[in-house]
Amino acid sequence: MRKILVHLFVISCLCGPALAQTPAPTPKIFLKCGAIFDGHSDQLRKDVVIEIDGEKIVSVGTSAPSGNVIDLSRETCLPGLMDTHTHVLLQGDITAADYDQQLLKQSPEYRTILGTVNARRALDYGFTSIRDLETEGAGYADVDIKRAINHGVIPGPRMQVATRAMDVTGAYPLLGYAPNVPVPHGVQVVDGAEEGRKAVREQIMYGADWIKVYSDRSYFVRGDGVLDDIPTFTLDELKAIVDEAHRERHKVASHAMALNGVHNSVEAGVDSIEHGNYIADADLKTMATRGTWYVPTIFVGEYVAEGRSKEGAPVWVKMLEIHEDTFRRAMKAGVKIAFGTDAGGFDWSVNPAKEFGFMVKWGMTPAQALRSATSAAAELLGVQDSLGSIEPGKLADIVAVPGDPLADVTVMEKVNFVMKGGVVERRP
Ligand SMILES: [Zn+2]
C-alpha cells in the first residue's frame, strides 16, 4: 500500500501543481457568442457557438443547436481570466498601519473568512484561475481556501498557492516594535541556505504549489535614474532555495522590484520576477533567453503611490515612471509577460481587471494584454494543456464581456458571464 501511495505521489508531482478539481459537471450547454477571443489570435471571431459537454469544450463552430443555449450574442466570449499575482488573505495595505492592523488585530481565522469572500469576488470579476502569492502572516490558510473551493464548499477560482513566503531577519513587516515585544511576521523568516531548504520542504509538505521569496527592499532612485535596493537574501541563499524547490518540481516566484533583487533572482534561476519596476538590460536579456517570466503588476503601483508618498515615501511616484520604461524595454527584449495584479495589495472591492488598461497604456496591444491573462498566464502556471484558450478538449472556463475588448480593453472590467469547468457561476 505504501508503495502505491509513493507511486501516486510521484505521478502527481510530475504533472506539476494541479490547479483544481472542478465541481460536478452540468449537462451539454451551448454558448452562443457574438464574438470570441480564443486566447491566441490577434482578431475576434464573429458569431461562434461553443459546445460544452460536462466540464470540457467539445466544439467551437457556428451551428445553432436547439437545447440548452445561453444567449451571449451581444457579448464577446474569452477564456477564463488568470491573475498570476494575488493575495486573497490581504485587504489592501497602502500604509504600514493598514498592514499592521490586519496582522495584530485580526485572527487568522477571521482573515480566512474575509479570504473566502475575496475568492468569490475574483471569480465574479472573471478570474477563473489565480496564483495566490502568499498569505501575509495567515499561515497556510490559502491551502484551506483552495481545498474548500475544490471540494465545492465555497465558490472561487482554481488556485495555485504559495503559503507563507520567505524573507530574511529584519526585512519584512511587522517591523519597528520594541525588541521585547514579540510580533507576527508576514512571511516565514529564513536565514542561511540550510534554513531556506528546510522552509521549502516544510511549505511544500503543507501544500505550497509555488515558493515565493522576497528578494529586495528599501528602494531608492539613484542619480542616474536606476532604481536601487538592498537585496535581502545572499545569492547563495537564493540559489539553495531555488535548487530545493526545483528538485521537488515546484517553481519559484521572486518579489524583486529593483536592480540587485532582480539580478540575484535571475542569477539564482527563479521562474518569475514579480513587480520588476527596474530591470537592467542585461537581466532582461537573460530572462528572455531562459524564459523567465515577468509579472509587472502595474496598477497596484498607481494605487499605492499617492498614499505611500503622503506617508513620506515619494519614491513610489518616481517608481511608476521607471516601471513604464522597464515594461517597454521588457517587451522589446522579448521577455515573456504574464498578467498579475497584486490584488489584496489594493482592496478587493476594486476590480483587478483595471490592469489591462495600464498594460495597453504602456504599449501592449489589447490582444497582447488579453493573451497575458489567458494563454500566456496558463503557460506560467503550467496548465496550458487544459486551460488558457477556447478550443475543443480544453476545460470550459469561459467569461464574457459586453463589447469588443480589442477596441476598448477596459470592457474587461465589465465581465457579466463566468463559467468555470462547465458550471455557470454568473450570467448577464
Ligand atoms: Zn504581492
Boltz pocket constraint, residues with backbone or C-beta under 6 A from the ligand:
constraints:
  - pocket:
      binder: B
      contacts: [[A, 85], [A, 86], [A, 87], [A, 133], [A, 342], [A, 345]]
      max_distance: 6.0
